[in-house]
């Protein structure tokens, strides 16, 4: 059986990459391949600065031990184009290649390669790292195009994220006589646009609209968000649920009419967007990263410009005034996820990728599914 060493955060951490890893380990891939997890990064760990430094120094030694002990044919590196992840994971890539392992380098969001570095020397190093690996796995067609522009010689493959789709909420009818119910599900951080969403809500309510917002999640901006709600006098309109999982998260989707997620961070392909669409909850979202691959403006939701509360407010009022459009968007969203982003697709995609590497076949630009 082919052994694959899969690098990523703790399987109990709360992150999109953790969700992805658990999907792989719980899928049919675990019967076809020997998947071995190797934890990297700090996600899922509570540690002091001293312990963090010790882990950073000791992790490559542990990685070498894992390579010698498990003797994997493939090392699957889950990373992102963020400085911390990029520099950390170079070490694992180099070590794996020195021992003759094939490396699958999966990029979960972050900056595109053309803008990741401005320094020409560092850009050249990035190109060498991407050429060193045997295949780069991306989340979206737009990323594929940009990576090809960066270096046409790279071996690239697109495998979009997927979700375990909840039963179709056919009972979720748009109730015309109730105020529009918005929901935000995700990490509470400024780059997610959540403060802009509060400003937009304040604008629509100042005009007499009674829209409400439920915020589900945790993060560094929690206290500042609560303070801003008080400053805007939105206490009667905003509810904080804290982090939600499983049935509680599903209920948050089913209770909402619109998913407000005006992020201007390079999200990769947000699981929250896929979950919202599966729950017939159209999105108000910025067209960044892989998001335009998944949804079409005016069909599955509305695109809004980043850092623009007034544009968000206008979009909220538009959907509130046209509940039939909202219902049509919900239906289109559900169909989109069922057709292209079901969890049933993911094992087949990675089966092809793993088999391609284990057979020694580098397929630059091949087997790139177009899910537009």
ABEGO torsion letter per residue (X at the ends): XBBBBBBEBBAABBBAAAAAAAAAAABAAAAABBBBBBBBEABGBBBBAAAAAAAAAAAAAAAAAAAAAAGBABBBBBBBBBAAAAAAAAAAAAAAAAAGBBBBBBBBEEBBAAAABABAAAAAAAAAAAAABABBBBABAAAAAAAAAABAABBBBBBBBBBBBBBBBAABBBBAABBBBBBBBEBBBAAAGAAAAAAAAAAAAAAGBABBBBBBEBEAAAAAAAAAAAAAGAAAABBBAEBBBEAAAAAAAAABABBBBBBABBAEBBAAAAAAAAAGBBBBBBBBEAAAAABBBGAAEBBBBBGBAAAAAAAAAAAAABAAAAAAAAAAAAAAAAAAABAAAAAAAAAAAAAAAAAGBBBBGBGBBBAX
